[in-house]
Amino acid sequence: MTTTKTETKNEIPVLTRAADAETTKDPSSVMTLFADSATTGGRLTSYRSTFAEGAVGAPAHLHTKASELFFVIDGSLQVLVGEEITVLEAGDFLLVPPHTPHAFAAAPGATADVLFVFTPGADRFDYLRLLGRVMRGEADPQEIKDSSERFDNHYVDSPVWREALAARG
């Protein structure tokens, strides 16, 4: 892909080849990192997560600056939005606006393959790398709590989500 001399950094197309994309893993998912805020001039951040059967993706949280888009490529994703839980199936799209509590997990008995997009972009790749290290026992979970402002990832309590996870067994 080529660019012209008149294009600014924010106007340069971003292409991430599958073979070149960085991946990060935790015990129940693989995340393929496509484009972070730095590469998109702050416009968006995008990655793909493939969740194993029964994998819990994220506890209840919200973002104060970014909207989060979910597109289910394959499988089923159980999501909390506000106080409502629903299941997204392959081909379903969900946009969660800022300040809206949400959480997600592979639906019970299912795997999930999901494209995530945050807009505007945020420094999410460092968060995903940190999350992988915490899940593998290589970093202290306190680092996640201490990074909420940096990564615009604010954990909240959700009795509805806790109950849904407990019902999984």
CYANA upper distance limits for C-alpha pairs under 8 A (distance plus 0.5 A):
  1 MET  CA     13 PRO  CA      8.34
  1 MET  CA     15 LEU  CA      8.25
  3 THR  CA      7 GLU  CA      7.30
  3 THR  CA     12 ILE  CA      7.03
  3 THR  CA     13 PRO  CA      8.16
  7 GLU  CA     11 GLU  CA      6.09
  7 GLU  CA     12 ILE  CA      6.72
  8 THR  CA     12 ILE  CA      7.01
  9 LYS  CA     41 GLY  CA      6.97
 10 ASN  CA     40 THR  CA      6.83
 10 ASN  CA     41 GLY  CA      5.03
 10 ASN  CA     42 GLY  CA      8.33
 10 ASN  CA     43 ARG  CA      8.50
 11 GLU  CA     41 GLY  CA      8.40
 12 ILE  CA     40 THR  CA      8.45
 14 VAL  CA     35 ALA  CA      7.94
 14 VAL  CA     39 THR  CA      7.63
 14 VAL  CA     40 THR  CA      7.36
 16 THR  CA     20 ASP  CA      7.19
 16 THR  CA     21 ALA  CA      6.74
 16 THR  CA     34 PHE  CA      6.29
 16 THR  CA     35 ALA  CA      7.75
 17 ARG  CA     21 ALA  CA      6.71
 21 ALA  CA     32 THR  CA      6.78
 21 ALA  CA     33 LEU  CA      6.34
 21 ALA  CA     34 PHE  CA      6.56
 22 GLU  CA     32 THR  CA      6.44
 22 GLU  CA     33 LEU  CA      5.93
 22 GLU  CA     34 PHE  CA      8.11
 23 THR  CA     30 VAL  CA      7.26
 23 THR  CA     31 MET  CA      5.92
 23 THR  CA     32 THR  CA      4.97
 23 THR  CA     33 LEU  CA      6.48
 24 THR  CA     30 VAL  CA      6.46
 24 THR  CA     31 MET  CA      5.77
 24 THR  CA     32 THR  CA      7.21
 24 THR  CA     33 LEU  CA      8.39
 24 THR  CA    128 LEU  CA      7.85
 24 THR  CA    129 ARG  CA      6.77
 24 THR  CA    132 GLY  CA      7.05
 25 LYS  CA     29 SER  CA      6.34
 25 LYS  CA     30 VAL  CA      5.03
 25 LYS  CA     31 MET  CA      6.64
 25 LYS  CA    132 GLY  CA      6.19
 26 ASP  CA     30 VAL  CA      7.14
 26 ASP  CA    131 LEU  CA      8.34
 26 ASP  CA    132 GLY  CA      5.31
 26 ASP  CA    133 ARG  CA      7.97
 26 ASP  CA    135 MET  CA      6.16
 26 ASP  CA    136 ARG  CA      6.52
 27 PRO  CA    135 MET  CA      7.41
 27 PRO  CA    136 ARG  CA      7.29
 28 SER  CA     51 PHE  CA      6.50
 28 SER  CA     52 ALA  CA      5.81
 28 SER  CA     55 ALA  CA      5.98
 28 SER  CA     56 VAL  CA      8.31
 29 SER  CA     49 SER  CA      7.05
 29 SER  CA     50 THR  CA      5.91
 29 SER  CA     51 PHE  CA      4.94
 29 SER  CA     52 ALA  CA      6.44
 29 SER  CA     55 ALA  CA      7.71
 30 VAL  CA     49 SER  CA      6.13
 30 VAL  CA     50 THR  CA      5.78
 30 VAL  CA     51 PHE  CA      7.30
 31 MET  CA     47 TYR  CA      7.20
 31 MET  CA     48 ARG  CA      6.01
 31 MET  CA     49 SER  CA      4.86
 31 MET  CA     50 THR  CA      6.96
 31 MET  CA    128 LEU  CA      8.48
 32 THR  CA     47 TYR  CA      6.03
 32 THR  CA     48 ARG  CA      5.56
 32 THR  CA     49 SER  CA      6.90
 33 LEU  CA     46 SER  CA      7.28
 33 LEU  CA     47 TYR  CA      5.02
 33 LEU  CA     48 ARG  CA      7.13
 33 LEU  CA    125 PHE  CA      7.53
 34 PHE  CA     45 THR  CA      8.24
 34 PHE  CA     46 SER  CA      6.04
 34 PHE  CA     47 TYR  CA      5.58
 34 PHE  CA     48 ARG  CA      8.13
 35 ALA  CA     39 THR  CA      6.55
 35 ALA  CA     40 THR  CA      7.20
 35 ALA  CA     44 LEU  CA      8.02
 35 ALA  CA     45 THR  CA      5.87
 35 ALA  CA     46 SER  CA      5.74
 35 ALA  CA     47 TYR  CA      7.46
 36 ASP  CA     40 THR  CA      6.91
 36 ASP  CA     42 GLY  CA      8.35
 36 ASP  CA     44 LEU  CA      7.17
 36 ASP  CA     45 THR  CA      4.82
 36 ASP  CA     46 SER  CA      6.90
 36 ASP  CA    121 GLY  CA      7.11
 36 ASP  CA    122 ALA  CA      7.42
 36 ASP  CA    123 ASP  CA      7.03
 36 ASP  CA    124 ARG  CA      7.28
 36 ASP  CA    125 PHE  CA      7.00
 37 SER  CA     41 GLY  CA      6.48
 37 SER  CA     42 GLY  CA      4.83
 37 SER  CA     43 ARG  CA      6.97
 37 SER  CA     44 LEU  CA      6.16
 37 SER  CA     45 THR  CA      5.88
 37 SER  CA    120 PRO  CA      8.38
 37 SER  CA    121 GLY  CA      4.96
 37 SER  CA    122 ALA  CA      5.65
 37 SER  CA    123 ASP  CA      6.40
 37 SER  CA    124 ARG  CA      8.34
 38 ALA  CA     42 GLY  CA      6.62
 38 ALA  CA    123 ASP  CA      8.11
 40 THR  CA     44 LEU  CA      6.69
 40 THR  CA     45 THR  CA      8.00
 40 THR  CA    121 GLY  CA      8.07
 42 GLY  CA    120 PRO  CA      6.58
 42 GLY  CA    121 GLY  CA      5.24
 42 GLY  CA    122 ALA  CA      7.38
 43 ARG  CA    119 THR  CA      6.65
 43 ARG  CA    120 PRO  CA      5.40
 43 ARG  CA    121 GLY  CA      5.55
 44 LEU  CA    117 VAL  CA      7.17
 44 LEU  CA    118 PHE  CA      5.90
 44 LEU  CA    119 THR  CA      5.07
 44 LEU  CA    120 PRO  CA      5.36
 44 LEU  CA    121 GLY  CA      4.01
 44 LEU  CA    122 ALA  CA      7.53
 45 THR  CA    117 VAL  CA      6.06
 45 THR  CA    118 PHE  CA      5.57
 45 THR  CA    119 THR  CA      7.21
 45 THR  CA    120 PRO  CA      7.96
 45 THR  CA    121 GLY  CA      5.10
 45 THR  CA    122 ALA  CA      6.75
 45 THR  CA    123 ASP  CA      8.32
 45 THR  CA    124 ARG  CA      7.49
 46 SER  CA    115 LEU  CA      7.79
 46 SER  CA    116 PHE  CA      6.01
 46 SER  CA    117 VAL  CA      4.88
 46 SER  CA    118 PHE  CA      6.94
 47 TYR  CA    115 LEU  CA      6.49
 47 TYR  CA    116 PHE  CA      5.92
 47 TYR  CA    117 VAL  CA      7.25
 48 ARG  CA    113 ASP  CA      7.70
 48 ARG  CA    114 VAL  CA      6.08
 48 ARG  CA    115 LEU  CA      4.89
 48 ARG  CA    116 PHE  CA      6.44
 49 SER  CA    112 ALA  CA      8.42
 49 SER  CA    113 ASP  CA      6.30
 49 SER  CA    114 VAL  CA      5.82
 49 SER  CA    115 LEU  CA      7.03
 49 SER  CA    116 PHE  CA      8.16
 50 THR  CA    111 THR  CA      8.12
 50 THR  CA    112 ALA  CA      6.30
 50 THR  CA    113 ASP  CA      4.82
 50 THR  CA    114 VAL  CA      6.88
 51 PHE  CA     55 ALA  CA      6.23
 51 PHE  CA     57 GLY  CA      7.90
 51 PHE  CA    105 ALA  CA      8.42
 51 PHE  CA    106 ALA  CA      6.71
 51 PHE  CA    111 THR  CA      6.08
 51 PHE  CA    112 ALA  CA      5.56
 51 PHE  CA    113 ASP  CA      6.73
 52 ALA  CA    106 ALA  CA      7.74
 52 ALA  CA    110 ALA  CA      8.24
 52 ALA  CA    111 THR  CA      5.55
 52 ALA  CA    112 ALA  CA      7.48
 53 GLU  CA    106 ALA  CA      6.84
 53 GLU  CA    107 ALA  CA      8.34
 53 GLU  CA    108 PRO  CA      7.91
 53 GLU  CA    109 GLY  CA      6.48
 53 GLU  CA    110 ALA  CA      5.45
 53 GLU  CA    111 THR  CA      4.82
 53 GLU  CA    112 ALA  CA      8.07
 54 GLY  CA    105 ALA  CA      7.85
 54 GLY  CA    106 ALA  CA      6.09
 54 GLY  CA    107 ALA  CA      7.26
 54 GLY  CA    108 PRO  CA      6.23
 54 GLY  CA    109 GLY  CA      6.67
 54 GLY  CA    110 ALA  CA      7.05
 54 GLY  CA    111 THR  CA      7.46
 55 ALA  CA    105 ALA  CA      6.36
 55 ALA  CA    106 ALA  CA      5.88
 55 ALA  CA    111 THR  CA      8.15
 56 VAL  CA    104 PHE  CA      7.28
 56 VAL  CA    105 ALA  CA      4.71
 56 VAL  CA    106 ALA  CA      6.77
 57 GLY  CA    103 ALA  CA      8.02
 57 GLY  CA    104 PHE  CA      5.83
 57 GLY  CA    105 ALA  CA      4.96
 57 GLY  CA    106 ALA  CA      7.52
 58 ALA  CA    103 ALA  CA      5.90
 58 ALA  CA    104 PHE  CA      5.95
 58 ALA  CA    105 ALA  CA      7.19
 59 PRO  CA    102 HIS  CA      8.37
 59 PRO  CA    103 ALA  CA      5.68
 59 PRO  CA    104 PHE  CA      7.47
 59 PRO  CA    155 TYR  CA      7.71
 59 PRO  CA    161 TRP  CA      8.44
 60 ALA  CA     80 LEU  CA      8.15
 60 ALA  CA    101 PRO  CA      6.65
 60 ALA  CA    102 HIS  CA      5.72
 60 ALA  CA    103 ALA  CA      4.96
 60 ALA  CA    104 PHE  CA      8.37
 60 ALA  CA    155 TYR  CA      6.38
 60 ALA  CA    156 VAL  CA      6.04
 60 ALA  CA    157 ASP  CA      6.92
 60 ALA  CA    158 SER  CA      6.67
 60 ALA  CA    161 TRP  CA      7.56
 61 HIS  CA    101 PRO  CA      5.75
 61 HIS  CA    102 HIS  CA      6.09
 61 HIS  CA    103 ALA  CA      6.90
 61 HIS  CA    153 ASN  CA      7.02
 61 HIS  CA    154 HIS  CA      5.72
 61 HIS  CA    155 TYR  CA      4.51
 61 HIS  CA    156 VAL  CA      5.55
 61 HIS  CA    157 ASP  CA      8.40
 62 LEU  CA     98 PRO  CA      7.36
 62 LEU  CA     99 HIS  CA      6.05
 62 LEU  CA    100 THR  CA      6.09
 62 LEU  CA    101 PRO  CA      5.19
 62 LEU  CA    102 HIS  CA      6.73
 62 LEU  CA    152 ASP  CA      8.43
 62 LEU  CA    153 ASN  CA      6.56
 62 LEU  CA    154 HIS  CA      5.80
 62 LEU  CA    155 TYR  CA      7.00
 62 LEU  CA    156 VAL  CA      7.75
 63 HIS  CA     67 SER  CA      7.78
 63 HIS  CA     98 PRO  CA      5.75
 63 HIS  CA     99 HIS  CA      6.15
 63 HIS  CA    100 THR  CA      7.80
 63 HIS  CA    152 ASP  CA      5.79
 63 HIS  CA    153 ASN  CA      5.85
 63 HIS  CA    154 HIS  CA      6.71
 64 THR  CA     98 PRO  CA      5.57
 64 THR  CA     99 HIS  CA      5.67
 64 THR  CA    152 ASP  CA      6.82
 64 THR  CA    153 ASN  CA      8.43
 64 THR  CA    154 HIS  CA      8.50
 65 LYS  CA     98 PRO  CA      6.26
 65 LYS  CA     99 HIS  CA      8.40
 65 LYS  CA    120 PRO  CA      7.96
 65 LYS  CA    152 ASP  CA      7.36
 66 ALA  CA     97 PRO  CA      7.57
 66 ALA  CA     98 PRO  CA      5.96
 66 ALA  CA    118 PHE  CA      6.42
 66 ALA  CA    119 THR  CA      5.72
 66 ALA  CA    120 PRO  CA      6.03
 66 ALA  CA    121 GLY  CA      7.74
 66 ALA  CA    122 ALA  CA      8.22
 66 ALA  CA    152 ASP  CA      8.21
 67 SER  CA     95 LEU  CA      7.34
 67 SER  CA     96 VAL  CA      6.08
 67 SER  CA     97 PRO  CA      4.93
 67 SER  CA     98 PRO  CA      5.66
 67 SER  CA    118 PHE  CA      6.14
 67 SER  CA    119 THR  CA      5.91
 67 SER  CA    120 PRO  CA      7.75
 68 GLU  CA     95 LEU  CA      6.26
 68 GLU  CA     96 VAL  CA      5.65
 68 GLU  CA     97 PRO  CA      7.09
 68 GLU  CA     98 PRO  CA      8.33
 68 GLU  CA    116 PHE  CA      7.47
 68 GLU  CA    117 VAL  CA      6.30
 68 GLU  CA    118 PHE  CA      5.14
 68 GLU  CA    119 THR  CA      7.23
 69 LEU  CA     93 PHE  CA      7.81
 69 LEU  CA     94 LEU  CA      6.21
 69 LEU  CA     95 LEU  CA      4.92
 69 LEU  CA     96 VAL  CA      6.80
 69 LEU  CA    115 LEU  CA      8.45
 69 LEU  CA    116 PHE  CA      6.07
 69 LEU  CA    117 VAL  CA      5.47
 69 LEU  CA    118 PHE  CA      6.76
 70 PHE  CA     93 PHE  CA      6.15
 70 PHE  CA     94 LEU  CA      5.55
 70 PHE  CA     95 LEU  CA      6.85
 70 PHE  CA    114 VAL  CA      7.08
 70 PHE  CA    115 LEU  CA      6.39
 70 PHE  CA    116 PHE  CA      5.50
 70 PHE  CA    117 VAL  CA      7.33
 71 PHE  CA     90 ALA  CA      8.45
 71 PHE  CA     91 GLY  CA      7.19
 71 PHE  CA     92 ASP  CA      6.39
 71 PHE  CA     93 PHE  CA      5.09
 71 PHE  CA     94 LEU  CA      7.07
 71 PHE  CA    114 VAL  CA      6.11
 71 PHE  CA    115 LEU  CA      5.59
 71 PHE  CA    116 PHE  CA      7.11
 72 VAL  CA     76 SER  CA      7.72
 72 VAL  CA     77 LEU  CA      7.77
 72 VAL  CA     88 LEU  CA      7.40
 72 VAL  CA     89 GLU  CA      6.79
 72 VAL  CA     90 ALA  CA      5.36
 72 VAL  CA     91 GLY  CA      5.97
 72 VAL  CA     92 ASP  CA      6.09
 72 VAL  CA     93 PHE  CA      7.18
 72 VAL  CA    112 ALA  CA      7.70
 72 VAL  CA    113 ASP  CA      6.53
 72 VAL  CA    114 VAL  CA      4.99
 72 VAL  CA    115 LEU  CA      6.89
 73 ILE  CA     90 ALA  CA      5.72
 73 ILE  CA     91 GLY  CA      6.43
 73 ILE  CA    112 ALA  CA      8.23
 73 ILE  CA    113 ASP  CA      5.84
 73 ILE  CA    114 VAL  CA      5.92
 73 ILE  CA    115 LEU  CA      7.37
 74 ASP  CA     89 GLU  CA      7.72
 74 ASP  CA     90 ALA  CA      5.07
 74 ASP  CA     91 GLY  CA      7.89
 74 ASP  CA    111 THR  CA      8.46
 74 ASP  CA    112 ALA  CA      6.31
 74 ASP  CA    113 ASP  CA      5.51
 74 ASP  CA    114 VAL  CA      7.62
 75 GLY  CA     89 GLU  CA      6.67
 75 GLY  CA     90 ALA  CA      6.15
 75 GLY  CA    110 ALA  CA      6.75
 75 GLY  CA    111 THR  CA      5.78
 75 GLY  CA    112 ALA  CA      4.83
 75 GLY  CA    113 ASP  CA      6.69
 76 SER  CA     87 VAL  CA      7.01
 76 SER  CA     88 LEU  CA      6.10
 76 SER  CA     89 GLU  CA      5.12
 76 SER  CA     90 ALA  CA      6.93
 76 SER  CA    106 ALA  CA      6.61
 76 SER  CA    107 ALA  CA      5.86
 76 SER  CA    110 ALA  CA      6.50
 76 SER  CA    111 THR  CA      6.82
 76 SER  CA    112 ALA  CA      5.66
 76 SER  CA    113 ASP  CA      8.42
 77 LEU  CA     87 VAL  CA      6.02
 77 LEU  CA     88 LEU  CA      5.58
 77 LEU  CA     89 GLU  CA      7.06
 77 LEU  CA    104 PHE  CA      7.24
 77 LEU  CA    105 ALA  CA      6.31
 77 LEU  CA    106 ALA  CA      5.11
 77 LEU  CA    107 ALA  CA      5.34
 77 LEU  CA    110 ALA  CA      8.47
 77 LEU  CA    111 THR  CA      8.23
 77 LEU  CA    112 ALA  CA      6.26
 78 GLN  CA     85 ILE  CA      7.52
 78 GLN  CA     86 THR  CA      6.34
 78 GLN  CA     87 VAL  CA      4.84
 78 GLN  CA     88 LEU  CA      6.77
 78 GLN  CA    104 PHE  CA      6.06
 78 GLN  CA    105 ALA  CA      5.80
 78 GLN  CA    106 ALA  CA      6.29
 78 GLN  CA    107 ALA  CA      5.09
 78 GLN  CA    108 PRO  CA      8.31
 79 VAL  CA     85 ILE  CA      6.03
 79 VAL  CA     86 THR  CA      6.03
 79 VAL  CA     87 VAL  CA      6.58
 79 VAL  CA     88 LEU  CA      7.83
 79 VAL  CA    102 HIS  CA      7.46
 79 VAL  CA    103 ALA  CA      6.08
 79 VAL  CA    104 PHE  CA      4.81
 79 VAL  CA    105 ALA  CA      7.09
 80 LEU  CA     84 GLU  CA      6.08
 80 LEU  CA     85 ILE  CA      4.90
 80 LEU  CA     86 THR  CA      7.12
 80 LEU  CA    101 PRO  CA      8.11
 80 LEU  CA    102 HIS  CA      5.36
 80 LEU  CA    103 ALA  CA      5.44
 80 LEU  CA    104 PHE  CA      6.73
 80 LEU  CA    161 TRP  CA      7.15
 81 VAL  CA     85 ILE  CA      6.92
 81 VAL  CA     96 VAL  CA      7.91
 81 VAL  CA    100 THR  CA      7.41
 81 VAL  CA    101 PRO  CA      6.50
 81 VAL  CA    102 HIS  CA      5.03
 81 VAL  CA    103 ALA  CA      7.52
 82 GLY  CA    100 THR  CA      6.44
 82 GLY  CA    101 PRO  CA      5.54
 82 GLY  CA    102 HIS  CA      6.53
 83 GLU  CA    101 PRO  CA      8.48
 83 GLU  CA    158 SER  CA      8.25
 83 GLU  CA    160 VAL  CA      6.92
 84 GLU  CA    160 VAL  CA      8.33
 85 ILE  CA    161 TRP  CA      8.24
 87 VAL  CA    107 ALA  CA      7.26
 88 LEU  CA     92 ASP  CA      6.20
 88 LEU  CA     93 PHE  CA      8.18
 96 VAL  CA    100 THR  CA      7.10
 96 VAL  CA    102 HIS  CA      8.21
101 PRO  CA    156 VAL  CA      7.64
103 ALA  CA    161 TRP  CA      7.96
106 ALA  CA    110 ALA  CA      6.48
106 ALA  CA    111 THR  CA      5.95
106 ALA  CA    112 ALA  CA      5.85
107 ALA  CA    111 THR  CA      7.52
107 ALA  CA    112 ALA  CA      8.08
108 PRO  CA    168 ARG  CA      7.20
118 PHE  CA    122 ALA  CA      7.71
122 ALA  CA    151 PHE  CA      7.19
122 ALA  CA    152 ASP  CA      8.09
123 ASP  CA    127 TYR  CA      7.62
123 ASP  CA    150 ARG  CA      8.14
123 ASP  CA    151 PHE  CA      6.47
124 ARG  CA    128 LEU  CA      6.68
124 ARG  CA    151 PHE  CA      6.67
125 PHE  CA    129 ARG  CA      6.64
126 ASP  CA    130 LEU  CA      6.61
127 TYR  CA    131 LEU  CA      6.50
127 TYR  CA    144 ILE  CA      8.40
127 TYR  CA    151 PHE  CA      6.95
128 LEU  CA    132 GLY  CA      6.65
129 ARG  CA    133 ARG  CA      6.89
130 LEU  CA    134 VAL  CA      6.71
130 LEU  CA    139 ALA  CA      7.91
130 LEU  CA    143 GLU  CA      8.48
130 LEU  CA    144 ILE  CA      7.89
131 LEU  CA    135 MET  CA      6.60
131 LEU  CA    144 ILE  CA      7.66
132 GLY  CA    136 ARG  CA      6.65
133 ARG  CA    137 GLY  CA      6.69
133 ARG  CA    138 GLU  CA      5.34
133 ARG  CA    139 ALA  CA      5.87
134 VAL  CA    138 GLU  CA      6.07
134 VAL  CA    139 ALA  CA      5.06
134 VAL  CA    140 ASP  CA      6.49
134 VAL  CA    141 PRO  CA      6.26
139 ALA  CA    143 GLU  CA      7.91
140 ASP  CA    144 ILE  CA      8.37
141 PRO  CA    145 LYS  CA      7.47
142 GLN  CA    146 ASP  CA      6.60
143 GLU  CA    147 SER  CA      6.70
144 ILE  CA    148 SER  CA      7.34
147 SER  CA    151 PHE  CA      6.63
147 SER  CA    153 ASN  CA      8.34
148 SER  CA    152 ASP  CA      6.02
148 SER  CA    153 ASN  CA      5.36
148 SER  CA    154 HIS  CA      5.83
148 SER  CA    155 TYR  CA      8.41
149 GLU  CA    153 ASN  CA      7.29
149 GLU  CA    154 HIS  CA      7.96
158 SER  CA    162 ARG  CA      6.73
159 PRO  CA    163 GLU  CA      6.54
160 VAL  CA    164 ALA  CA      6.79
161 TRP  CA    165 LEU  CA      6.70
162 ARG  CA    166 ALA  CA      6.64
163 GLU  CA    167 ALA  CA      6.69
164 ALA  CA    168 ARG  CA      7.33
165 LEU  CA    169 GLY  CA      8.17
